Amino acid sequence: KIRNNLNFTAAETLHKRILNDVLNTHRKFKQKQSAQTEPNIWSIIMKNTITKFAVAAVVVIACLIGFSIWRTTGSGIALGNVLARVEQVKAYRYKKNMQFWSEKVTGEDPKKPYNFREVHGTFLISQEYGWQSKMEHLDPNGGKSTFDEYCILPQKNTTIAISHKEKKYTRKEQDDGWIERVQKANIDIWDPSSRLKRILKFKYESMGRSTIDGVEVEGFRTTDPNHGESKNSKVDIKLWVDVKTLLPMRYDSLESEEDIQRGDKIITHWVDDYQWDVSVDAAEFEPIIPDGYASWVVKYPANITEETVIQGLKILVELLGKYPDPDNITDTNINIDDFAPTVLRLAEKSETPAAMRLKEEIKGLTDVQINNKLVDFLVPIRGVGRFYFWLQNDKKSPAYYGNIVTPKDADKVLMRWKVSDNQYRVIYGDLHAETVTPEKLAELEADLPK
């Protein structure tokens, strides 16, 4: 039997916990969801900037926003110069302290937090070696805190996630070009250069000079509401720049949003302290796995193409006797780029010869043994979800009709995406593919089963 508690989602769960838990907590409060926030494994990622493009990037930004980034303050520091300096740094480290809480805006004690959370972390980013984080999530009730680690190794196209509470780690072998595509698809608000660009985009002011830890700094501040996560947000963001090095020393962000319906206020506060031009070596980015930790390996096809998708869909049909429903592929709330665990649960209910063989092969095996046995088998299946993920991020207008199209529907559109303004690529129910015009696609989709 394929157990429902299989831990194939370890990578996504850890990644989500390490990379999104902090950033998405205030979104979770706003949306009043459960403790499982929506997975978005791309929200915090190492920026592999190239020094020779730094000045050109600043000039382009200046043109786009009317050269406002070059305006200086009374003390002479221009944030445009700070941005250029940041983009030249090869390695830096910073400490993050974050707090999230909710306050009642009505009632007897409106200032008493009724939902509190605190997270501490350290981050190390290197253009040469990658990205590393160590995050501690404190229990608001005084219980045991959780500690997680996460590493991105761009030279190996690999990510490693460790959950010390669960005593397990996941090693993900990503597809080629993963780092570059992630960078293109996201604006990381934790990345110092992205933060600077956002401040420069909106109204800000100089707070003058002061001293932090014996270092002369100049402070900048923005309370522009456009800088917030939503239209109802109130923000107070402060940035202190080392006058001597022209590099940020501290970033302080306070954001609040009132929910009129619930009568509460959600507050997010984080402070980052930076160290720039630090010395690093490759060993710092290879985490030490304690003895006895369960291990999972997740592989994606090295080169994800249309052929990869067709191969994965063939395996799915053999295993399930049909194509997966769209929610299993296209819904960002259920691991869009890794729906293999869902496939395994569906296979448990399937009676196809392939499913029966699979269930017999893994009978009596532990979760770890099952994972190790199915690593290669799941590669093309994972390729289907990842391919669709990239189509969405590249704004290729993808659509998938696995709930109404069957393998016998040779002339029905199973999946399609935009190739150019005048062309769409279509994979049909029998898995042959061709390029069609928008007009032809409209005809095909009009003919889909209702």
N, C-alpha and C positions, 0 to 999 in steps of 0.2 A: 504493500500500500504506500502511496506517495503521501507522506505526512503533511498536514496543513501547517505545521509549525516549522517547516524547513527554513533554515536560515540563509537562503540564497539572497535575501534582501539585505544582508549584512552591510555590503558596501554602500547601498543607497541610504540605509538607516544611519550608519555612522557618518557618512558624508553629510546627510541632512542635519544630523545633530551637531556636527562640528562646524559646518560652514553656514548653515541657515538658522540654527536654533537661536543664535544671538540676534542676528539681524531681523529675523521674522517674528520674534516674540511680540514686539509691539504691533505688528500686523495681525498676529494671532489674537491679541487682545482686542484690536479694533473689529475684527471679523467675528469674534466670539466663537472661534472654532475649538476643537478638542486639542489635546496636547500634541497631536501629530500634525505639524504644519505641512503645507504643500511642498513637495520636493522641488527644489530648484538648485541643482548642484552647481549651477554656473554663477551664482551671485558673488562669490568671493574667490578671486583667482589671481595668481601671480602675474603681474604685468611685465612681459618680457620686452621692455623698451629697448630701442637701438639708439645709441648715443648720437650717431651722426644725423639722425632725423629730428633730434630734440628741438633745435632752433627753428627748423622749418615748420615743425608742428605748432610752435608758439606763434609764428608769423601768420599761419593759416587761421588759427583761432582769433588772432587780433583782427584780421580782415573780416571774419564772420561777425564779430560783435563790436565793430566800429572802433577798433584800436583802444577800447576802454581798458584793456588789461595793462596797458603801459602807463596808465596814469599813476603818478607818484603821490606819496603822502607828504605831510609836512616834514617828516624826518628823512624823506628821500628814498625809502624802499618801494620798489614797484613789484607787485605780485607776479607780473609777467616774468620778471627776472628770477623770482623764486621758483616758478614753474619750470623754467629752462634749467635751473640748477638741479631740481629734483629729478628731472628726466635724464640727467647725466650720471646719477648715482648707480653704481653697480651692485651694491648690497646694502641693506639696511635692516634694522631690527626695531620693533616697538612693542610696548606693553599696553594692553587694553583692559580697562576696567569699565564694566557696564552694569547699569541698574535699570530695572523696569518695575513700575508699580502703578496701581490704580487708586484713585481718590474719588470719594463721593463728593459731588458738587451740591448735593441736597442732603438734608438730614441733620442729626445732632452733632456729629463729629465729621465734617466734610474733609478734614485734612488727614484723617487716619487711613493709611494704606491698607487695603484689604486683599491685595494681590501683589506680592513682592517677589522679585527674582534678582539674582546677582551672578555675574559671570566675570571671571578673570582669565586673561590669556596672554601668551607671548607669541610673536610672529617673527619669522626670519625669512627675508625675501632676497634672492640672488638672481641676477640675470643669467649667470653661468650654471648654477646648480638647481634652482627651483624655488619651492615655497614650502614652508613648514609652520605648523601651528600646534600649540599645546593649550587646551582649554579646560578650565575647571568650572563646573556648574555647581553653585552652592545650594544646598537644600534650605529653602526659606523657613522650614520648621525645625531647623537645627539638626537634621539627620546627616547621614554620610553624603558627602559631595561626590560628583562623578568627574572623572578625568579622562579626556580623549586626546588623541594625537592624529594629525593628518599631514601627509606629505604629497607634494606633486613633484615628480621627477621628469621634466620635459625631455631630457636627452634619452630617457628610456621609455617615454610615452606611458608612464606608469603612475598610478596613485596608490597610496597606502594609508589605510584608516585603521586606527586601533581604539577599541573600547576597553578600558581597564576594568570597568565595572562588570562588563559581560565576559571579560577575559577571552577576547577573540579579536582577530584582525582580518582585514580583507585587502588583497592585492589585486588591483584592476589594471589589466593591460589594455590601454586605450587604442582607438583607431588612429591611423596616420593623420597628421594635421589637426588633431584634437585641440591642442593648445592654441594654435592660431585661430581656429574657428570659434573657440570659446571667447577669446579676446575680442573678436569681431562682433560677437553676439551680445556682449555685455558691457555695461559701464559700471565698474566696480566702485561703489561709493566709499569703500574702505581703502582704496588705493590713494595715496597722497596726491598724485598728479590729477586724478579724477576729482578729488575734493577741491583742489585749487581751481580747476576749470569750472566747477559748479559755483564756487564763490565769485569768480570773475564774471560769470554769466549774469548774476543778480546784483542787487544793490549791496554795497558794503561800505564800511568806514574804518578809518584808523583809530585805534584806542591809545596811540602814543607809545612811548617807551617805558619799560619797567625792567625788573630783574626777576628771573626764575632760577633757583638753585645756583646763584652767583653768576648767571649768564645774562647779558644785556639782550633784551628782546623787544620787538615791536609787535603790538597786538592788532589784529584785524577782527571785525565783527560784522555779522549780518543777521538781521531779524526779518529779512524779506520772506513773506509767507510763501512765495513761489518756490522757495528752497525746500519746503516740507514734503512729506510723503503724500499729503492730500491737500485739498483746498481748505479744509478745516483746521489744518495744522498751524500751530504757533511754534516758531523756532527761535533759538538764541544760540548761534554758533560763533565760537571764538577760535582764532588761530594765532599762535605766537611764533614769530620767526626770529631765529638767531641773527642778530645784526651783523655779526662777523662773517658767518658762513653763508647767509642767505638761505638757510634750510629751516623747515618747520621744526619746532621743538615740542610743541604741545597742540593738540586739537581737542576742543571741548564742544560737544553737541548736546543741547537740551531741546527736546521736542515734546509737545503735548497736544492732545486732541480731545475735545469734549464730545461725548456721545449723549446728545440731548434725550434720546429715547430712554436710555438706561440711567441717565442722571449721574454719569461718572466721567472722570478724566483719565486718560491713559498717558503716562509720562515715561519717556525714554531718555536716559542720560548716559553718555559714555565719554571717557577721557583716554586719549592715546598719547604716550610719551615716546619720542623717536630718538634713535641713535643712527647716525648716517655714516656711510663709507666704512662699515665694519669689516673686519677680516673674517673670511669664512673658508671652509673646505668641504669637500664632497661628503665626508663622513657625517657631518652634522645633519645631513638631509636623509640619511638612512636610519630610520628608527630602530631601536633595539627591541626585539620581540621577547618578552619574558617566557621562560619555559612553561609549558602546559597550556598556552593559549591556543584555542581552536583557530584553524586557518581556513580561509576560503580564497579561491582564485577565480576571478571573473575575467573572461577574455571577450574582446570585440574583434571582428574582422579587421585586419590591418588596413585594407582598402575597401571601404563600403561603397558599393556601386549598385546600379540597377540589377546587375546579375546576382549580387549578394542578396538583394531583396527577394528576387524570384526563387533563389535556392532556399531561403528561409521560409517562404510561403509554401513551397512544396513540402517541406518537412512538417510544417504546421498542419497541412491538409492530411498527410499520412497519419499524423499523431491524433488529430482531433476529429477527422472526417469532415471538416468544414473550415472556413476561414474564421479567425477570431473576430469577435464583435469590435466595432470601432473604439469603444471605451477602453479596450485592452491595449490599444495602440496609440490613440490620439489624445487621451485625457491626461493632462499634465499633473493631475492630482494622484495618479497611480503609477509613478515611475515610467514616464513616457519612453525613456531611453533604455529601460531594462524591464520588460514585462515577462521575462522568463519565469519568475516564480508563479505568475498568474497562469502561464501555459502549463506548468507542472500540476497545478491544482485542477485545471480543466482536463488534463490527461488522466487524472485519477478517475474521472467519471466516464471516460471514453472507453469504447469496446472495440476500437479498430485493432487490427493485428499489430501495428506498430506500438500502440499504447499498451496492449497486453504483454508484448515482449519487454517493453521498458519496465513495467511494473514487476515482471518476473525477475529481471536483471537486478533490480535494486531491493528486492525483497530481503528483509532482515538486516540491511545495512544501516549504519548510523548516519546521521545527517552529514557529518564530515565526509564519510565514505561516499555517500550519494553525490555530494558536491564534486568531489575529486573525480568521480567516475563520469559525470556529465559535463565537465568543463568544456571539452571540445564539441560535444553534441549540441550544446546551447549556443555556440558562437554564431552560426547563421541566423538563429532565431533572434538573438540580441541585435543582430545587424539590421533586422527589419525595423524595430523600434527606433534605433539610433538614426537610421536613414530618414525616417519620418520626422524625427526631432530636428535634424539639420534642415530639412525642407521648410519646416515652420520658422526656424530662426533666420533662414535666408529669404523669408517672405516669398516663397515659391507657390503659395496658394495650394497646398496639397489637400486632397480629399481621399477618403477611404470608405468603401461601401461593403465591408465584409459581412455585415449583418443581413444584406439582401441579395448579395451576389454569391453564387456557388461555383465550384470547379466545373460544372456542366454549362455554365453561362459563357460560352466562348466569345460572344459578341457584346458582353456587358462590361462596363467600366468597374474594375475592382479598385484601382488606385490611379490617381492622376496628379500631375504637378506642372507648374509653369516652367517652360524652358526659355521663352522669350515673349515679347509682346504679341507675337503672331503664331506661337507654337506651344503646344502642350504635349507632354509625354503621358501615354496611357498604358497601364498594365491591365489586361482583360482577365476575365474569370478563368480562362484556361491557361493563363500565365504567359501568353504571347504579348508582345509589346510593339507599339508603333507611335509615331509622332503625328499629331493632328492639329488642325487649325482651331481657333476658338469657336468658330461656327459649327464645325464638326463635333467638337466636344459638347456643345450645347445640345445637339441632336442626340448624342449618345446618352447624356445624363437625363434628358427628357424621357428616354425610353427605359430607364431603370425601373425595376419592380416597385410598386407603391407599398 
